[in-house]
Amino acid sequence: MSHTYKFNVAMSCGGCSGAVERVLKKLDGVESYNVSLETQTAEVVAADSLTFDTVLEKIQKTGKKVKSGEADGEQKYTAEA
């Protein structure tokens, strides 16, 4: 069974969204992803073995601020102000 993770990511340019796409492309367990600069979102379909926290960490390591995130429709993360 796979999971769907959605993240609200602060991205201001194509380079920002490209950085997020690159880490998702390299991450084992990612079945598909869609990063949208326009809507400031990253949606990831992941294998059971890939946790929400692992994907969140990888996106944060790009230097982009993740404002919030959800796993399978449930709110899992909200950034501190």
C-alpha positions as CSV (number, residue, x, y, z in Angstrom):
1,M,0.0,0.0,0.0
2,S,1.3,3.5,-0.7
3,H,0.9,6.8,1.1
4,T,0.1,10.3,-0.2
5,Y,2.0,13.1,1.5
6,K,1.3,16.8,0.8
7,F,3.5,19.6,1.8
8,N,3.0,23.4,1.6
9,V,6.5,24.6,0.7
10,A,7.7,28.3,0.4
11,M,9.2,28.5,-3.1
12,S,9.8,31.7,-5.0
13,C,11.3,30.6,-8.3
14,G,11.8,27.7,-10.7
15,G,15.2,27.0,-9.0
16,C,13.4,26.4,-5.7
17,S,10.9,24.0,-7.1
18,G,13.7,22.3,-9.1
19,A,15.7,21.7,-5.9
20,V,12.7,20.0,-4.2
21,E,12.1,17.9,-7.4
22,R,15.7,16.8,-7.4
23,V,15.6,15.5,-3.8
24,L,12.3,13.7,-4.4
25,K,13.6,12.1,-7.6
26,K,16.6,10.6,-5.7
27,L,14.6,9.4,-2.7
28,D,14.1,5.6,-2.5
29,G,10.4,4.7,-2.1
30,V,9.0,7.7,-4.0
31,E,6.5,6.3,-6.5
32,S,5.5,9.7,-8.0
33,Y,5.6,13.3,-7.1
34,N,4.3,16.7,-8.3
35,V,5.9,19.9,-7.3
36,S,4.0,23.1,-8.1
37,L,5.6,26.6,-7.8
38,E,2.2,28.1,-8.6
39,T,0.4,26.5,-5.7
40,Q,3.5,26.2,-3.4
41,T,2.9,22.5,-2.9
42,A,4.7,19.2,-3.2
43,E,2.6,16.1,-3.4
44,V,4.4,12.7,-3.0
45,V,3.1,9.2,-3.5
46,A,5.4,7.0,-1.5
47,A,5.8,3.3,-0.8
48,D,4.9,2.0,2.7
49,S,8.6,1.9,3.6
50,L,9.0,5.7,3.2
51,T,7.9,7.7,6.2
52,F,6.4,11.2,6.2
53,D,9.2,12.4,8.5
54,T,11.9,11.2,6.0
55,V,10.3,13.1,3.1
56,L,9.8,16.2,5.3
57,E,13.5,16.1,6.3
58,K,14.7,15.8,2.7
59,I,12.6,18.8,1.6
60,Q,13.8,20.9,4.6
61,K,17.4,20.0,3.7
62,T,17.0,22.0,0.4
63,G,16.7,25.1,2.6
64,K,13.0,25.6,1.7
65,K,10.6,26.3,4.5
66,V,7.9,23.7,4.8
67,K,4.8,25.5,6.2
68,S,2.6,22.5,6.7
69,G,2.2,18.9,5.7
70,E,-0.3,16.1,5.7
71,A,-0.2,12.3,5.3
72,D,-3.1,10.5,3.8
73,G,-5.4,13.5,4.4
74,E,-4.4,14.0,8.1
75,Q,-2.5,17.1,9.2
76,K,0.9,15.9,10.4
77,Y,3.1,19.0,10.6
78,T,2.7,22.7,11.0
79,A,5.8,25.0,11.1
80,E,6.3,27.2,14.2
81,A,5.8,30.9,13.5
